[in-house]
Amino acid sequence: MSRLAKKPIIIPDGVKVNYASGVFSTEGKQGKLQQMVQPALVEVNVEEKKIMVIRKGEGKNFRTSQGLYWALLRNMIEGVINGFSKNLVIQGLGYKWEMKGKNLVITCGFSNPVIFEVPQGVTITVDSITSLKVTGADKQLVGEVAAKIRDIKPPEPYKGKGIRYQNETVKLKEGKSAK
């Protein structure tokens, strides 16, 4: 049973919220977001400054849906106010990335540079040759883009070379000669 979903979501100033026919939409200074809600499982009540997510039954599917939609709606409101970000670091001799237009060009030990097309709704800023910041209003999209960039060259376990999240630690293995 979700204890957080029993609490209301407070709508701050500067955020417009609309719920009609199963589509919940928010608009703020960071952009616009939309989320489909299954009206058979939960009911969304939008009052003046708060949102309540109420389940329509007592089964497991109803309880889990209440917690899921409460978290999704809360993240939407947080995203249009402050936005979300993920920091990535590239490590290795000659490894680097740079922005060319709307594409991210990654040089990471392959014979040719990898060109990553940045999707709409996400902004990538290169802080230095080895650090990168992925920002956007949609938490799921920001995490997905950061994971796709990391999957291009994940950190290898012997020297730790590759792309990783900023606070990620890679447990290094000993080589053959360490018997």
C-alpha positions in Angstrom: 0.0 0.0 0.0 1.4 3.4 -1.0 1.6 5.8 1.9 2.8 8.7 -0.2 0.0 8.4 -2.7 -2.5 9.2 0.1 -1.0 12.7 0.4 -1.9 15.5 -2.1 0.5 16.8 -4.6 0.9 20.6 -4.1 0.8 22.7 -7.3 3.3 25.6 -6.9 2.9 29.0 -8.5 3.8 29.3 -12.2 2.6 25.8 -13.1 -0.6 25.2 -15.2 -2.2 21.8 -14.7 -5.0 20.3 -16.8 -6.7 16.9 -16.6 -9.2 15.9 -19.3 -10.3 12.6 -20.7 -7.5 10.5 -19.3 -4.6 12.9 -20.2 -2.8 14.9 -17.5 -0.8 17.8 -18.8 1.5 20.3 -17.0 3.1 23.5 -18.3 5.8 25.5 -16.6 9.0 27.5 -17.2 10.9 24.3 -18.3 8.3 23.2 -20.9 5.2 21.1 -21.3 4.6 17.5 -20.4 1.7 15.1 -20.9 0.9 11.7 -19.3 -1.8 9.2 -20.1 -3.8 8.0 -17.0 -5.9 4.9 -17.0 -9.3 6.1 -15.7 -10.4 2.5 -15.0 -7.7 2.2 -12.3 -7.3 5.6 -10.7 -9.2 8.9 -10.5 -7.3 12.2 -10.6 -8.9 15.1 -8.8 -7.4 18.5 -9.6 -8.4 21.2 -7.1 -7.1 24.8 -6.8 -3.6 24.1 -5.5 -3.5 20.3 -5.0 -3.9 17.0 -6.9 -5.3 13.8 -5.3 -4.8 10.4 -6.9 -7.6 8.1 -5.7 -7.7 4.4 -6.6 -11.0 2.9 -7.8 -10.6 -0.5 -6.1 -8.8 -2.5 -3.5 -6.9 -5.0 -5.6 -3.2 -5.1 -6.1 -3.4 -3.6 -9.5 -5.3 -0.6 -8.2 -2.9 0.0 -5.3 0.2 -0.2 -7.5 -1.4 2.1 -10.1 -2.2 4.7 -7.4 1.5 4.9 -6.3 2.7 4.8 -9.9 0.6 7.7 -11.2 1.2 9.7 -8.0 4.9 9.5 -8.6 4.6 10.2 -12.3 2.5 13.3 -11.7 4.8 14.6 -9.0 7.8 14.1 -11.3 6.0 16.0 -14.1 5.4 19.0 -11.8 9.0 18.9 -10.5 10.3 18.7 -14.1 8.4 21.7 -15.4 9.6 23.7 -12.4 13.3 22.7 -11.9 14.0 20.1 -14.6 16.2 17.0 -14.1 19.8 16.4 -15.0 22.4 13.6 -15.2 26.1 14.1 -15.4 28.4 11.7 -17.4 32.1 11.4 -17.4 34.3 9.8 -20.1 37.6 8.3 -19.1 40.4 7.0 -21.3 43.4 8.1 -23.3 42.1 10.2 -26.2 38.4 9.8 -25.2 36.4 12.9 -25.6 33.1 14.3 -26.8 31.9 17.5 -28.4 28.7 19.0 -29.8 28.5 19.6 -33.5 25.2 21.3 -34.2 22.5 19.1 -32.6 24.6 16.0 -32.6 27.0 14.7 -29.9 30.3 13.4 -31.4 32.0 10.8 -29.2 35.5 9.7 -29.7 36.0 6.6 -27.5 38.4 4.1 -29.0 36.5 3.0 -32.0 37.9 3.4 -35.5 35.4 6.2 -36.3 33.7 8.7 -34.0 30.2 7.8 -32.8 27.5 10.4 -33.7 24.6 10.5 -31.2 21.5 12.4 -32.3 20.1 14.4 -29.3 16.3 13.9 -29.1 13.8 16.7 -28.8 13.1 17.8 -25.2 16.7 17.1 -24.0 19.6 19.5 -23.8 23.2 18.3 -23.7 25.9 20.6 -22.6 29.6 19.7 -22.7 31.2 21.1 -19.6 34.7 20.0 -20.6 36.3 17.4 -22.9 35.6 14.7 -20.3 32.3 15.8 -18.6 28.8 16.1 -20.0 25.4 17.2 -18.6 22.1 15.9 -19.9 19.1 18.1 -18.8 15.4 18.2 -19.5 11.9 18.4 -18.0 11.0 14.7 -18.5 12.8 12.5 -15.9 12.3 9.4 -17.9 13.6 10.9 -21.1 16.7 12.4 -19.4 17.5 9.0 -17.8 17.0 7.1 -21.1 19.3 9.5 -23.1 22.0 9.3 -20.4 21.7 5.5 -20.4 22.0 5.3 -24.2 25.1 7.5 -24.2 26.6 5.3 -21.5 25.8 2.1 -23.5 28.0 3.4 -26.4 31.1 2.5 -24.4 30.4 1.3 -20.8 33.3 1.2 -18.4 35.4 -1.9 -18.7 36.4 -3.7 -15.5 40.2 -3.9 -15.9 41.3 -0.3 -16.5 38.0 1.5 -16.0 38.0 3.2 -19.4 34.7 4.2 -20.9 31.6 6.3 -20.2 30.1 6.4 -16.7 27.8 8.4 -14.5 29.6 11.1 -12.4 29.3 9.4 -9.0 29.4 5.8 -10.4 32.2 3.6 -9.0 33.6 0.8 -11.1 35.0 -2.2 -9.3 38.2 -3.0 -11.0 39.4 -6.6 -11.5 42.9 -7.8 -11.3 44.6 -8.9 -14.5 46.1 -12.3 -15.4 49.5 -11.5 -13.9 48.0 -10.9 -10.4 48.0 -14.6 -9.4 
